[in-house]
Amino acid sequence: MLRKVRITLAAIFFVGLALLFLDFTGTAHRWLAWMAKAQALEAVLALNVVVIVALVVLTLIFGRIYCSVICPLGILQDIFGWFGKKAKKNRYTYSPELRWLRYAMLVVMVVALVAGIGSLFQLLAPYSAFGRIMTAIFQPLWQLGNNVLASIAERVDSYTFYSVDVWVKSLPVLIIAIATLLLLAVLAWRGGRTYCNTICPVGTVLSFISRFSWLKIRFDADKCKNCSLCTKNCKASCIDYKTHTVDYSRCVVCGDCIAKCKGGALKYAGPARKSSLSSPSSQTSSSSPADASKRAFLLSTALATTAVLAQDKLVDGGLATIKAKQSPKRITPLTPPGSQSFKHFAQCCTGCQLCVSKCPNDVLRPSSDLMHLMLPEMSYDRGFCRSECTTCSEVCPAGAIKSIDEEEKTSIQIGHAIVVAKECISAQGQDECGNCARHCPTGAIEMVPSDPADDLSPTVPAINEAQCIGCGACEYVCPVRPLSAIHVEGHEVHKHI
């Protein structure tokens, strides 16, 4: 029963979290946003007290079920491990805890977070690794499949599907995602939960709590036949059948050992009463099928109560497509409205890429800068940040982008536009352009005579920096290629105007 409940709930979480990254319509987030907010590290950074307390209580009662049910990277490892067990049965063995490696990786992550080394921090964050894999590898494949269906539907005069642009948002991040996926596949194929119990910092933190959990996998030494099947099927390599012990800091309560035990020597139960223990090494008492069913029901109920539901809304996909252009090198990177400042954004963002995958205007993409690798940044070569769109602030599970409404967004200045006169068509007297002024949603750009003394001189764009919010509409619609004659420079700290 334990194994069936675990597999069912894990499948629900994995499919739901995968859809959060793959879906480009915004529909999935409307119903499944709570799954992203239930991730441990993101809840800590967002100071989501409800989720943090729920996960701690959940672990104190049930053990490390978070790693088997809620964490998508853990479930992904189980999928690879399942294929590994199909290739070779009873492939695992007991191995002592590599405590020095686990704690070293935890220290590295904490130091990286405090020191602001976002790239290293994001490499170790489990949900971020899953997000990179989904966004960089599987979302383009999902979109290609959608485009095939859209092409077929178009031939029969159906508009059930619509085509979307498929493009690589960042080649370095794609390479990192592929390397991460291959590493996880090899480790899980060979050793099950090796990554969880040696590298993952979240797993290390939960291991401290799970030692004191109430429900545990417990041995009845009198019933044990020393067949070693429990050890050979333990994906966490934490069961030593010779000494009838379980390393609860590494056990992820998958239930595989109970399913394989032929003598009924393993039970998922609370502490046994001293009077019922048959020997000093015995750690469990008999449990009726009704009690097992009650525990399974309690497990599923507790998992369901960890959710904090959130709503999402649909926005359209932006203006008509314009030929691609190059993004300029900005002195200060642009961060989304709601991120408050570049420092706050860099410290709180886990690089999960959920905002990148959800941006309906293709403004956000992972940075390729070595110092801020994988940190989302804004670019206006494929679209601009529309004033009515607040998607990124709604989907961010880590609090790196604070939730804002449409009215508040129009008053946040994330940067200001700068004109490069030598590239401007109007300034060069080649033609009367004025595209930037016509499309500025705040009216911060005005076309004025290049010669103040001559009203008939060619007009050039003049920018009111106090009124410009840095949305990038001017940069996007500028016809000059490959670099726009007008571009937006970011602000270190966002301003309210």
Wavefront OBJ file of the C-alpha trace (Angstrom):
o trace
v 0.000 0.000 0.000
v 2.830 2.415 0.897
v 4.555 1.877 -2.442
v 1.324 2.306 -4.427
v 0.451 5.554 -2.655
v 3.971 6.859 -3.168
v 4.026 6.043 -6.886
v 0.573 7.558 -7.469
v 1.360 10.832 -5.709
v 4.821 11.019 -7.287
v 3.296 10.616 -10.755
v 0.817 13.425 -10.050
v 3.558 15.784 -8.869
v 5.972 14.909 -11.662
v 3.442 15.335 -14.468
v 2.090 18.522 -12.914
v 5.523 20.117 -12.441
v 6.599 19.081 -15.926
v 3.492 20.715 -17.397
v 4.318 23.933 -15.553
v 7.447 24.252 -17.675
v 6.172 22.739 -20.920
v 2.819 24.511 -21.211
v 3.086 27.857 -23.035
v -0.580 28.833 -22.824
v -0.668 29.679 -19.102
v -3.410 27.136 -18.424
v -1.269 24.734 -16.399
v -0.108 27.433 -14.009
v -3.678 28.385 -13.210
v -4.203 24.990 -11.577
v -0.716 23.753 -10.678
v 1.144 26.814 -9.361
v 1.036 25.430 -5.810
v 3.325 22.565 -6.812
v 6.173 24.976 -7.565
v 5.595 26.837 -4.305
v 5.747 23.531 -2.391
v 9.450 23.080 -3.322
v 11.652 23.296 -0.222
v 14.452 25.639 -1.276
v 12.120 28.003 -3.102
v 9.847 28.161 -0.043
v 12.816 29.091 2.164
v 13.970 31.881 -0.147
v 10.401 33.186 -0.483
v 9.972 32.991 3.319
v 6.838 30.929 2.740
v 6.307 29.962 6.383
v 3.235 27.806 5.685
v 5.087 25.546 3.257
v 8.263 25.415 5.372
v 6.359 24.355 8.496
v 4.292 21.850 6.501
v 7.414 20.218 5.036
v 9.130 20.031 8.440
v 6.062 18.469 10.061
v 5.663 16.123 7.097
v 9.268 14.950 7.478
v 9.008 14.573 11.263
v 5.993 12.310 10.823
v 6.682 10.365 7.634
v 10.422 10.714 6.970
v 11.929 11.948 3.694
v 8.830 11.440 1.569
v 9.482 14.918 0.126
v 12.328 13.407 -1.903
v 10.154 10.574 -3.215
v 6.902 12.428 -3.854
v 7.297 16.202 -4.125
v 10.800 16.805 -5.524
v 10.663 16.359 -9.332
v 14.415 15.730 -9.588
v 14.103 12.855 -7.137
v 11.217 11.375 -9.107
v 13.225 11.755 -12.325
v 15.993 9.689 -10.728
v 13.459 7.013 -9.813
v 12.421 6.820 -13.464
v 16.027 6.254 -14.564
v 16.521 3.813 -11.674
v 13.446 1.848 -12.762
v 14.994 1.301 -16.185
v 18.213 0.283 -14.457
v 16.401 -2.354 -12.397
v 14.739 -3.641 -15.562
v 18.175 -4.205 -17.043
v 19.519 -5.905 -13.922
v 17.445 -7.006 -10.951
v 18.674 -6.751 -7.354
v 21.409 -4.369 -8.475
v 21.898 -2.263 -5.320
v 24.003 -2.865 -2.232
v 24.494 -1.267 1.155
v 27.128 1.446 1.399
v 28.105 3.629 4.369
v 27.062 7.263 4.385
v 29.529 9.633 2.687
v 28.985 12.240 5.363
v 32.016 14.317 4.444
v 30.767 14.758 0.871
v 27.176 15.546 1.845
v 28.162 18.200 4.355
v 30.795 19.645 2.038
v 28.205 20.162 -0.701
v 25.821 21.775 1.796
v 28.533 24.172 2.953
v 29.402 25.024 -0.653
v 25.781 25.873 -1.393
v 25.363 28.039 1.708
v 28.600 29.899 0.977
v 27.558 30.409 -2.649
v 24.200 31.806 -1.506
v 25.740 34.197 1.016
v 28.536 35.253 -1.324
v 26.139 35.820 -4.206
v 27.747 33.202 -6.481
v 24.468 32.515 -8.239
v 25.830 30.153 -10.898
v 27.207 27.680 -8.342
v 24.127 27.975 -6.153
v 21.799 27.299 -9.087
v 23.828 24.289 -10.209
v 23.213 22.574 -6.861
v 19.539 23.510 -6.389
v 17.454 20.401 -7.267
v 14.300 22.142 -8.523
v 16.463 24.474 -10.609
v 18.204 21.522 -12.228
v 14.821 20.033 -13.114
v 13.654 23.389 -14.483
v 16.723 23.738 -16.718
v 16.197 20.258 -18.109
v 12.529 20.897 -18.853
v 12.956 24.418 -20.258
v 16.123 23.914 -22.305
v 15.608 20.354 -23.575
v 11.986 19.258 -23.418
v 10.052 22.504 -23.922
v 11.418 22.997 -27.483
v 10.492 19.378 -28.268
v 7.024 19.963 -26.829
v 6.646 23.101 -28.953
v 7.798 21.276 -32.085
v 5.162 18.620 -31.466
v 2.573 21.366 -31.027
v 3.620 22.970 -34.302
v 3.227 19.658 -36.115
v -0.318 19.359 -34.753
v -0.992 22.995 -35.699
v 0.152 22.311 -39.262
v -2.118 19.280 -39.508
v -5.060 21.186 -38.012
v -4.542 24.062 -40.440
v -4.935 21.706 -43.383
v -8.424 20.773 -42.202
v -9.369 24.391 -41.395
v -9.119 23.863 -37.641
v -7.579 26.345 -35.183
v -7.415 24.047 -32.176
v -3.627 24.507 -32.149
v -1.481 27.483 -33.072
v 2.189 27.592 -34.032
v 4.809 29.084 -31.717
v 8.423 30.095 -32.256
v 10.936 27.422 -31.265
v 14.402 28.723 -30.450
v 17.370 28.053 -28.168
v 17.257 30.660 -25.417
v 20.822 30.018 -24.251
v 23.338 27.560 -25.702
v 25.496 27.376 -22.505
v 22.412 26.596 -20.401
v 21.328 23.943 -22.924
v 24.745 22.289 -22.611
v 24.540 22.411 -18.802
v 21.032 20.933 -18.884
v 22.129 18.054 -21.128
v 25.170 17.367 -18.912
v 22.968 17.399 -15.797
v 20.469 15.007 -17.361
v 23.218 12.603 -18.420
v 24.855 12.733 -14.978
v 21.551 12.003 -13.251
v 20.782 9.178 -15.672
v 24.135 7.458 -15.111
v 24.078 7.852 -11.323
v 20.457 6.701 -11.010
v 20.948 3.810 -13.433
v 23.919 2.512 -11.475
v 23.164 3.482 -7.893
v 19.594 4.753 -7.511
v 19.518 7.822 -5.260
v 23.265 8.508 -5.314
v 22.745 12.163 -6.281
v 20.139 12.719 -3.536
v 22.304 11.298 -0.777
v 25.700 12.658 -1.767
v 25.210 15.935 -3.641
v 21.739 17.419 -3.082
v 21.867 20.024 -0.263
v 18.102 19.868 0.260
v 18.354 16.133 0.883
v 21.140 16.746 3.398
v 19.045 19.256 5.347
v 16.047 16.915 5.362
v 18.302 14.094 6.559
v 18.809 15.937 9.852
v 15.054 15.991 10.436
v 14.239 12.521 9.129
v 16.414 10.887 11.802
v 13.691 11.847 14.263
v 10.662 10.928 12.157
v 7.866 9.007 13.826
v 7.033 6.557 11.033
v 10.058 4.604 9.790
v 11.001 1.424 7.956
v 11.566 -0.956 10.879
v 12.996 -4.482 11.140
v 11.566 -7.471 12.949
v 14.744 -9.482 13.422
v 12.854 -12.658 14.332
v 11.128 -12.719 10.948
v 14.173 -11.740 8.890
v 15.561 -14.594 6.762
v 18.733 -12.667 5.813
v 17.859 -13.057 2.125
v 19.311 -9.571 1.429
v 16.494 -8.650 -0.999
v 15.762 -5.478 0.961
v 19.362 -4.326 0.641
v 19.588 -5.269 -3.032
v 16.450 -3.261 -3.839
v 17.141 -0.201 -1.691
v 17.737 2.695 -4.099
v 19.216 4.777 -1.258
v 21.728 2.046 -0.308
v 20.776 2.616 3.319
v 19.610 -0.854 4.489
v 22.125 -3.256 6.080
v 20.354 -6.597 6.352
v 23.273 -8.127 8.266
v 22.775 -5.818 11.240
v 19.048 -5.220 10.638
v 19.525 -1.459 10.536
v 18.299 1.364 8.325
v 20.097 4.677 7.863
v 17.062 6.927 8.251
v 18.986 10.008 7.152
v 19.151 8.532 3.642
v 15.908 6.533 3.480
v 13.398 8.191 1.147
v 10.502 5.914 2.207
v 9.938 4.513 -1.271
v 8.533 1.213 0.055
v 10.508 -0.971 -2.374
v 12.136 -2.903 0.467
v 8.772 -3.790 2.042
v 7.433 -4.972 -1.307
v 10.442 -7.259 -1.818
v 10.574 -8.704 1.708
v 9.284 -12.304 1.585
v 9.077 -12.879 5.331
v 7.255 -9.753 6.409
v 10.251 -8.603 8.431
v 9.925 -4.966 7.351
v 7.139 -2.626 8.357
v 6.498 1.097 7.969
v 5.414 1.921 11.500
v 5.900 4.060 14.558
v 8.071 3.154 17.558
v 7.168 -0.204 19.047
v 6.355 -0.576 22.719
v 9.160 -2.080 24.752
v 6.971 -4.933 25.943
v 6.309 -6.038 22.369
v 9.922 -6.186 21.270
v 11.100 -9.736 20.815
v 14.813 -8.877 20.929
v 17.123 -5.848 21.412
v 17.536 -5.591 17.657
v 13.827 -5.803 16.929
v 12.401 -2.411 16.010
v 8.771 -3.056 15.106
v 5.498 -4.566 16.298
v 2.835 -6.352 14.321
v 0.580 -4.181 12.246
v -2.822 -5.084 10.884
v -3.841 -4.411 7.262
v -6.336 -1.859 8.578
v -3.536 0.047 10.315
v -1.485 0.020 7.106
v -4.418 1.417 5.180
v -4.901 4.144 7.765
v -1.232 5.134 7.501
v -1.438 5.235 3.702
v -4.543 7.417 3.888
v -2.838 9.683 6.429
v 0.202 9.946 4.150
v -1.845 11.022 1.128
v -3.913 13.463 3.201
v -0.827 15.100 4.690
v 0.730 15.563 1.263
v -2.420 17.170 -0.075
v -2.519 19.701 2.772
v 0.959 21.059 1.954
v -0.404 22.856 -1.111
v -0.898 26.634 -1.177
v -3.129 27.313 -4.171
v -2.471 30.262 -6.495
v -4.276 31.687 -9.498
v -2.862 32.601 -12.872
v -4.291 34.491 -15.816
v -3.795 34.321 -19.535
v -2.160 37.004 -21.610
v -1.737 37.141 -25.322
v 1.526 36.654 -27.125
v 2.624 40.149 -28.073
v 2.818 42.133 -31.273
v 3.481 40.841 -34.761
v 6.834 39.203 -35.341
v 9.686 41.407 -36.498
v 12.915 40.080 -37.964
v 15.444 39.042 -35.361
v 18.036 41.520 -34.188
v 20.987 41.445 -31.821
v 20.680 42.382 -28.188
v 23.089 45.138 -27.102
v 25.665 44.722 -24.349
v 24.103 46.453 -21.382
v 26.203 47.966 -18.618
v 23.564 46.948 -16.066
v 21.421 43.851 -16.819
v 17.675 44.312 -16.961
v 15.663 42.435 -14.345
v 11.867 42.031 -14.390
v 9.506 44.483 -12.682
v 8.936 43.205 -9.156
v 12.523 42.033 -8.692
v 13.243 45.315 -6.845
v 16.957 45.404 -7.663
v 19.613 43.391 -9.462
v 21.175 42.439 -6.101
v 17.911 41.153 -4.663
v 17.139 39.250 -7.849
v 20.577 37.613 -7.990
v 20.465 36.590 -4.316
v 16.951 35.114 -4.297
v 16.665 33.577 -7.768
v 17.341 29.837 -7.920
v 17.536 29.793 -11.704
v 14.628 27.353 -12.060
v 13.754 28.979 -15.439
v 10.012 28.902 -14.756
v 9.693 32.615 -15.535
v 11.701 32.064 -18.739
v 9.443 29.247 -19.890
v 6.288 31.242 -19.064
v 7.198 34.657 -20.522
v 4.583 35.164 -23.285
v 6.621 37.827 -25.065
v 10.002 36.000 -25.212
v 11.645 38.764 -23.186
v 13.240 36.571 -20.513
v 16.059 34.137 -21.210
v 18.973 32.656 -19.182
v 22.055 34.826 -19.000
v 25.156 33.576 -20.802
v 27.421 35.805 -18.735
v 29.833 33.634 -16.736
v 29.331 35.639 -13.531
v 25.532 35.367 -13.746
v 25.167 32.184 -15.764
v 21.585 30.831 -15.791
v 20.193 33.926 -14.055
v 17.182 35.139 -16.097
v 17.703 38.451 -17.862
v 15.577 40.630 -20.129
v 16.228 41.198 -23.815
v 14.096 43.014 -26.377
v 15.189 41.399 -29.619
v 12.053 39.201 -29.795
v 9.493 41.272 -27.922
v 9.070 43.865 -25.201
v 7.761 43.843 -21.644
v 4.074 44.670 -22.010
v 2.490 46.763 -19.273
v -0.490 44.439 -18.834
v 1.671 41.298 -18.404
v 2.626 40.270 -14.855
v 3.240 36.575 -15.572
v 6.806 36.366 -14.244
v 5.816 37.889 -10.896
v 2.947 35.423 -10.597
v 4.944 32.258 -11.329
v 8.162 32.917 -9.350
v 8.191 30.406 -6.451
v 11.291 31.798 -4.707
v 10.217 35.404 -4.150
v 12.921 36.745 -6.456
v 10.164 38.544 -8.381
v 7.570 39.947 -6.011
v 3.943 39.714 -7.029
v 2.691 42.938 -8.650
v -0.491 43.977 -10.428
v -0.847 45.772 -13.771
v -1.274 49.189 -12.215
v 1.825 48.849 -10.063
v 3.885 47.588 -12.985
v 3.296 50.767 -15.014
v 4.895 52.788 -12.210
v 8.061 50.682 -11.846
v 11.127 51.980 -13.684
v 13.509 49.104 -14.386
v 15.700 51.171 -16.735
v 15.666 54.017 -19.231
v 16.098 54.323 -22.978
v 19.223 55.748 -24.629
v 19.434 56.962 -28.241
v 22.500 56.222 -30.370
v 22.286 59.244 -32.681
v 24.808 57.972 -35.218
v 22.617 54.936 -35.917
v 19.214 56.655 -35.849
v 17.501 56.968 -39.263
v 15.827 60.260 -38.332
v 18.972 61.773 -36.822
v 20.923 60.960 -39.976
v 18.295 62.767 -42.047
v 17.670 59.653 -44.146
v 13.951 59.516 -43.439
v 11.302 60.511 -40.915
v 11.015 57.406 -38.748
v 9.593 58.081 -35.274
v 8.758 54.420 -34.640
v 10.024 54.608 -31.070
v 7.865 57.634 -30.224
v 4.734 56.145 -31.755
v 5.025 52.879 -29.827
v 6.149 54.204 -26.436
v 3.314 53.220 -24.036
v 4.192 55.928 -21.494
v 4.762 58.793 -23.924
v 8.337 59.212 -22.712
v 9.712 59.709 -26.263
v 9.026 62.776 -28.352
v 10.353 63.625 -31.814
v 11.983 67.080 -31.737
v 13.990 69.074 -34.344
v 17.653 68.130 -34.364
v 18.449 71.843 -34.621
v 16.481 73.782 -31.983
v 16.824 76.939 -34.072
v 15.392 75.313 -37.188
v 11.918 73.802 -36.939
v 12.350 72.231 -40.375
v 15.499 70.294 -39.433
v 15.275 66.468 -39.245
v 13.536 65.298 -36.080
v 15.263 63.075 -33.541
v 13.861 61.170 -30.551
v 14.158 62.929 -27.194
v 13.656 60.823 -24.058
v 12.096 61.945 -20.821
v 14.003 59.665 -18.411
v 11.680 60.505 -15.541
v 8.758 59.092 -17.514
v 10.476 56.099 -19.162
v 9.889 52.753 -17.417
v 12.328 50.704 -19.521
v 9.717 48.415 -21.115
v 11.772 48.097 -24.315
v 8.996 48.806 -26.815
v 11.202 51.409 -28.493
v 14.161 49.043 -28.761
v 12.000 46.251 -30.151
v 10.262 48.282 -32.895
v 13.365 50.208 -33.996
v 13.954 49.202 -37.656
v 17.747 49.596 -37.450
v 19.640 46.286 -37.680
v 21.509 44.466 -36.284
v 21.667 46.741 -33.208
v 18.796 49.123 -32.507
v 19.464 52.851 -32.621
v 17.754 53.048 -29.246
v 18.222 50.647 -26.361
v 17.404 50.339 -22.659
v 19.974 50.431 -19.879
v 18.992 48.721 -16.629
v 18.917 50.251 -13.168
v 20.712 48.629 -10.246
v 17.734 49.514 -8.056
v 14.249 49.874 -9.494
v 12.401 53.131 -8.971
v 8.725 53.984 -8.559
v 7.593 56.909 -10.701
l 1 2 3 4 5 6 7 8 9 10 11 12 13 14 15 16 17 18 19 20 21 22 23 24 25 26 27 28 29 30 31 32 33 34 35 36 37 38 39 40 41 42 43 44 45 46 47 48 49 50 51 52 53 54 55 56 57 58 59 60 61 62 63 64 65 66 67 68 69 70 71 72 73 74 75 76 77 78 79 80 81 82 83 84 85 86 87 88 89 90 91 92 93 94 95 96 97 98 99 100 101 102 103 104 105 106 107 108 109 110 111 112 113 114 115 116 117 118 119 120 121 122 123 124 125 126 127 128 129 130 131 132 133 134 135 136 137 138 139 140 141 142 143 144 145 146 147 148 149 150 151 152 153 154 155 156 157 158 159 160 161 162 163 164 165 166 167 168 169 170 171 172 173 174 175 176 177 178 179 180 181 182 183 184 185 186 187 188 189 190 191 192 193 194 195 196 197 198 199 200 201 202 203 204 205 206 207 208 209 210 211 212 213 214 215 216 217 218 219 220 221 222 223 224 225 226 227 228 229 230 231 232 233 234 235 236 237 238 239 240 241 242 243 244 245 246 247 248 249 250 251 252 253 254 255 256 257 258 259 260 261 262 263 264 265 266 267 268 269 270 271 272 273 274 275 276 277 278 279 280 281 282 283 284 285 286 287 288 289 290 291 292 293 294 295 296 297 298 299 300 301 302 303 304 305 306 307 308 309 310 311 312 313 314 315 316 317 318 319 320 321 322 323 324 325 326 327 328 329 330 331 332 333 334 335 336 337 338 339 340 341 342 343 344 345 346 347 348 349 350 351 352 353 354 355 356 357 358 359 360 361 362 363 364 365 366 367 368 369 370 371 372 373 374 375 376 377 378 379 380 381 382 383 384 385 386 387 388 389 390 391 392 393 394 395 396 397 398 399 400 401 402 403 404 405 406 407 408 409 410 411 412 413 414 415 416 417 418 419 420 421 422 423 424 425 426 427 428 429 430 431 432 433 434 435 436 437 438 439 440 441 442 443 444 445 446 447 448 449 450 451 452 453 454 455 456 457 458 459 460 461 462 463 464 465 466 467 468 469 470 471 472 473 474 475 476 477 478 479 480 481 482 483 484 485 486 487 488 489 490 491 492 493 494 495 496 497
